[in-house]
Amino acid sequence: MPQEFETAVYAAVAGLTVGGIIKLINKFIDSDKTELSTHILLRKELREELDAVKAELHDIKIELDEWKHKYFRQMQLTNELKLEIITLTDDFTEHKKRTGSFLIPEEEVDLPLDI
């Protein structure tokens, strides 16, 4: 084999080897960049989802506070009505003891005007 041909073959093999090595290095570098950009996109998406969940939680807390106020107002009204029932029962029992009758004469009935 001529010397120049052998040198050309060695140069070609060396060039292919160096080219392959460079391609592998570029592949690792590019994969790191794509992984990094993928991670950045995922973090951005997760932050947006977290912000949406925080906003929804805030709205739910406001609604919960409204329902708490409604509940406690209703409980207050219920307790006032229970107290009124107890008072009326006591009045009725006292009337029964005084008169010995369950009936209340019509002239003694004092209905509230706001019914």
Backbone torsions as a table, in degrees:
resi	resn	phi	psi	omega
1	MET	NA	139.0	-179.8
2	PRO	-72.0	152.2	-176.6
3	GLN	-61.9	-40.1	-177.5
4	GLU	-69.1	-37.7	178.9
5	PHE	-65.2	-42.9	179.0
6	GLU	-62.0	-41.7	178.4
7	THR	-64.4	-39.9	179.6
8	ALA	-65.3	-39.9	178.6
9	VAL	-65.1	-45.8	177.6
10	TYR	-60.3	-40.7	179.9
11	ALA	-65.5	-41.6	-179.9
12	ALA	-65.0	-45.2	178.8
13	VAL	-63.5	-43.1	179.0
14	ALA	-63.4	-41.3	179.1
15	GLY	-63.4	-44.0	178.3
16	LEU	-64.2	-40.9	179.6
17	THR	-64.6	-47.4	179.4
18	VAL	-63.5	-40.8	178.4
19	GLY	-61.9	-42.1	178.0
20	GLY	-64.2	-42.4	179.3
21	ILE	-63.9	-42.9	179.4
22	ILE	-63.8	-41.5	177.6
23	LYS	-60.7	-42.7	178.2
24	LEU	-62.0	-43.2	179.1
25	ILE	-62.5	-45.6	178.4
26	ASN	-61.8	-37.7	179.3
27	LYS	-62.3	-44.1	178.1
28	PHE	-64.7	-41.3	179.5
29	ILE	-65.0	-45.8	179.7
30	ASP	-65.5	-37.9	179.6
31	SER	-65.9	-36.0	175.6
32	ASP	-64.3	-40.3	179.0
33	LYS	-66.2	-43.3	-179.4
34	THR	-68.6	-38.3	176.3
35	GLU	-63.3	-41.6	179.7
36	LEU	-63.9	-45.8	179.9
37	SER	-66.9	-34.6	176.6
38	THR	-65.1	-43.6	178.7
39	HIS	-64.1	-39.5	179.2
40	ILE	-64.1	-44.0	178.9
41	LEU	-63.6	-41.9	179.1
42	LEU	-64.1	-42.2	178.5
43	ARG	-63.8	-39.7	178.4
44	LYS	-63.7	-44.6	179.1
45	GLU	-62.7	-42.6	178.9
46	LEU	-65.1	-38.1	177.6
47	ARG	-64.1	-41.9	178.6
48	GLU	-63.3	-42.7	177.8
49	GLU	-63.5	-41.4	179.0
50	LEU	-63.0	-42.2	177.2
51	ASP	-62.7	-40.1	178.7
52	ALA	-65.2	-41.0	179.2
53	VAL	-66.4	-40.1	178.0
54	LYS	-62.2	-42.4	179.1
55	ALA	-64.4	-42.1	178.7
56	GLU	-65.2	-40.6	177.8
57	LEU	-62.7	-40.2	177.8
58	HIS	-61.1	-44.9	178.5
59	ASP	-62.4	-40.6	179.8
60	ILE	-65.4	-39.5	177.9
61	LYS	-62.9	-40.6	178.2
62	ILE	-63.5	-45.0	179.0
63	GLU	-63.8	-39.2	178.1
64	LEU	-61.9	-42.7	177.5
65	ASP	-61.3	-40.3	177.6
66	GLU	-61.6	-44.8	-179.7
67	TRP	-66.4	-35.1	176.5
68	LYS	-61.9	-44.8	179.4
69	HIS	-62.6	-42.9	178.4
70	LYS	-62.4	-42.7	-179.1
71	TYR	-62.6	-49.2	-177.8
72	PHE	-67.1	-34.1	175.5
73	ARG	-64.7	-43.0	178.9
74	GLN	-64.9	-39.7	177.4
75	MET	-63.6	-38.8	178.2
76	GLN	-63.5	-45.5	178.7
77	LEU	-63.3	-40.9	178.9
78	THR	-62.3	-44.2	179.0
79	ASN	-65.6	-36.9	176.1
80	GLU	-63.5	-41.2	178.3
81	LEU	-66.3	-40.0	177.5
82	LYS	-61.9	-41.5	177.9
83	LEU	-63.2	-40.9	177.9
84	GLU	-64.1	-39.6	177.5
85	ILE	-63.1	-43.3	178.8
86	ILE	-62.0	-43.6	179.3
87	THR	-62.5	-45.0	179.4
88	LEU	-65.7	-38.7	177.8
89	THR	-63.4	-42.6	177.5
90	ASP	-63.1	-43.1	178.1
91	ASP	-62.4	-42.5	179.8
92	PHE	-65.0	-42.3	178.9
93	THR	-63.4	-41.1	178.3
94	GLU	-64.4	-41.8	177.9
95	HIS	-62.9	-41.2	179.6
96	LYS	-64.1	-40.5	179.5
97	LYS	-66.4	-39.3	-179.1
98	ARG	-69.8	-45.3	-173.0
99	THR	-100.0	-21.7	-176.5
100	GLY	75.4	14.2	-177.4
101	SER	-126.9	148.9	175.7
102	PHE	-84.8	-18.6	-175.3
103	LEU	-84.9	140.8	176.3
104	ILE	-106.6	125.2	179.3
105	PRO	-59.3	148.1	-175.4
106	GLU	-61.3	-35.3	-178.1
107	GLU	-69.4	-19.1	-179.6
108	GLU	-89.2	-12.0	-178.6
109	VAL	-72.8	121.6	-179.9
110	ASP	-119.4	91.7	-178.6
111	LEU	-80.7	140.8	176.1
112	PRO	-67.3	149.3	-177.8
113	LEU	-80.7	-16.7	-175.9
114	ASP	-89.6	13.5	178.9
115	ILE	-79.9	NA	NA
